[in-house]
Amino acid sequence: MPLFRQHQRIPRLPVGQPQPMSRIRHKLTAVSSDYTMVQRDDTVRILASGITVVAPAASAVRGRQFVIGCEVGSATLSTAGGTIATSANFAFAASYETLVIISDGTNYFAG
């Protein structure tokens, strides 16, 4: 058996062609009233103040990352199970704040 494998030529994509990574799609949800996130949400934009967004239970989405952006002054992010960075909820206090949360299977931590 040979010590090294023979090199295989890797095909190159022609210039101007979309790269494979460009096929990734993210689900963007804009909300202006109370909203309960679903597992397939990736990014949630909060467009109205005083509303509550509820993230899925951390145990149901182990390893998942969610991005929540608040375009208005005040809104609350809570979870259906677990904590967010050791707190029961997260309060957005300023316009255009963004929070990234990642589930470890028990709780969410801020990324």
Secondary structure, DSSP 8 states (H G I E B T S, - for coil): --SS----------TTS--GGGG----EEEESS-EE--TT--EEEE-STTEEEEE--GGGSTT-EEEEEE-SS-EEEEESSS-BTTBSEEEE-STTEEEEEEE-SSSEEE-
